[in-house]
Amino acid sequence: MIEYENLFKANETFLKDYSEIFQKTLNSGWFILGKNVENFENEFAAYIGNKHCIGVASGLDALIFSLKVFEFKEGREVIVPSNTYIATILSILHCGLKPVLVEADIRTYNIDPFKIEEAITPKTKAVMVVHLYGKCCEMDPIISICKKYNLKLIEDCAQSHGAKYKNKMSGTFGDVNAFSFYPTKNLGALGDAGSVNTDDEKIATVLKSLRNYGSEKKYYNERVGYNSRLDEIQAGFLSVKLKRLDEINSHKRKLAAIYLKELQDDFIKPIIHPDFFDVWHIFNVRHPKRDDLKDYLLKKNIKTEIHYPIPPHKQKAMQVIIEGEFPISEEIHNTTLSLPISFFHTEDDIYKVVEVMNRF
Ligand SMILES: Cc1ncc(COP(=O)(O)O)c(C=O)c1O
């Protein structure tokens, strides 16, 4: 059986270091907002190239706080891709704002930068981009639009740790940038975790307060905050893994290169362009008989996943909230299939998947 993911196997090489940091944290007796969080925040800010990293409890919270800091009035609009994981859209709703969905570019699966401008209204306050599957969005035109209309730019980097556009790291383009460290991510913790990264000191101060009951000074509450702190133990694990994130990403790039070279052309493969340094959180192909292909592979002992089977605008929870038709997004959701590409997979595993797929 070639599994799609196995988090024990993907973490096996880190176990000794995890045990050491766990024991050290236990011995320290300091479990909330201590040295591990501070160290990880400094290390991750330096890795991405931000002045500040604020550790929070999840990627969803990171996105919510990325919007909260701007204190937009209720009902203001945020532009967001129609082709994303539901969390991006939920964060906008949780802030009392209106998500305005913009279709994806069918070649990149990311927001189509040339459809953003027509979605802008006098109520638009921000653009939230998502670097889906580990490929950056086409940032130049998006940045120009944000400047032209004076919109805040927020990056959802949940799937793009270490991905680059024109040699610049994802997480360095936006005013505020949100990361998830959900266990399956390229930089994944052993539980829920996230961070918000920014270069702006004032924003960083507000974010620190938001995650900690709205308090900048113990027992003094300046704003209506949350309890959403990055856990000391998870921060310790993340520091262990961050040291080898480049190795994780280059392993995934090596596996992706095999798929790209060896898979027959009747599978629609992700596009490759020198502007994009992809980190392959997900490697997908598209095929008109996606469900048959998935069943066929399972019968041959190869597990795959679908990211995602139902587009956000078709979710029950969004029924009365999201208006509009999004045929490109639906086409992606109906045809996409994610292939095995975890840190524990070997090149041989991938050659086996390719060999079976090419006989479909
Ligand atoms: C694109 C995207 N945004 C946001 C999130 C939310 O992250 P979390 O699961 O850590 O809350 C995820 C993760 O699952 C994601 O894939």
The ligand as an SDF file (V2000), in Angstrom:
LIG
                    3D

 16 16  0  0  0  0  0  0  0  0999 V2000
   -5.5390   27.4900    2.6630 C   0  0  0  0  0  0  0  0  0  0  0  0
   -5.7780   27.2670    4.1270 C   0  0  0  0  0  0  0  0  0  0  0  0
   -6.1110   28.3210    4.9100 N   0  0  0  0  0  0  0  0  0  0  0  0
   -6.3120   28.1750    6.2230 C   0  0  0  0  0  0  0  0  0  0  0  0
   -6.2070   26.9570    6.8450 C   0  0  0  0  0  0  0  0  0  0  0  0
   -6.5380   26.8440    8.2950 C   0  0  0  0  0  0  0  0  0  0  0  0
   -5.5070   26.3860    9.0740 O   0  0  0  0  0  0  0  0  0  0  0  0
   -5.7950   25.5980   10.4420 P   0  0  0  0  0  0  0  0  0  0  0  0
   -6.3100   24.2500   10.0660 O   0  0  0  0  0  0  0  0  0  0  0  0
   -4.4450   25.5600   11.0970 O   0  0  0  0  0  0  0  0  0  0  0  0
   -6.7750   26.3960   11.2100 O   0  0  0  0  0  0  0  0  0  0  0  0
   -5.8430   25.8580    6.0760 C   0  0  0  0  0  0  0  0  0  0  0  0
   -5.6340   24.5480    6.6940 C   0  0  0  0  0  0  0  0  0  0  0  0
   -6.0710   23.6030    6.8760 O   0  0  0  0  0  0  0  0  0  0  0  0
   -5.6300   25.9940    4.6750 C   0  0  0  0  0  0  0  0  0  0  0  0
   -5.3020   24.9590    3.9150 O   0  0  0  0  0  0  0  0  0  0  0  0
  1  2  1  0
  2  3  1  0
  2 15  2  0
  3  4  2  0
  4  5  1  0
  5  6  1  0
  5 12  2  0
  6  7  1  0
  7  8  1  0
  8  9  2  0
  8 10  1  0
  8 11  1  0
 12 13  1  0
 12 15  1  0
 13 14  2  0
 15 16  1  0
M  END
$$$$
